[in-house]
């Protein structure tokens, strides 16, 4: 009986390793290329905390597989309204759960986020007395950011959004450090 259990466990482990190798060979290069492109654009357009931003785009798009990303080149799920002040090319891109900003390219999406981030930092500083300068402060910013005056609407609807972004950012930094996954610009 013990030999059967050990055999099953080895098979299970072997299949898991094969799965990871296949993901590493076939899936990650494409996702890494997109994440690298987003990182380079974030650095170019002076997005603060670019690794965290890449983690946000990964979470928002499901590793760049969502329809909002594929159809609208929208990395952050930005909705067209006065709060976003989007610079999108089409404000009538209705999707299944709202009117998303539609960008000509992902570079425009990153640029819009950079502008959005600057405005939100300014608003945040006037309300809380500081602008995020460390990663911990930026996570606090994401957690406490309220959209619109007196709306009570938080930046992210998922109560675990910040925790998920942190976990992704740690992995992104680790991959970047260990294999030059995301190049410095």
Protein Blocks (a to p, Z undefined) as FASTA:
>chain_A
ZZmmmmmmmmmmmmmmmmmmmmmmmmmmmmmmmmmmmmmmmmmnopghkllmmmmmmmmn
onoiafklmmnopanopacdfklopabfbfklccfkbccdddfblklmmmmmmmmmmmmm
mmmmmmnopacfbfklmmmmmmmpcghehklpafblblklmmmmmmmmmmmmmmmmmnom
aacZZ
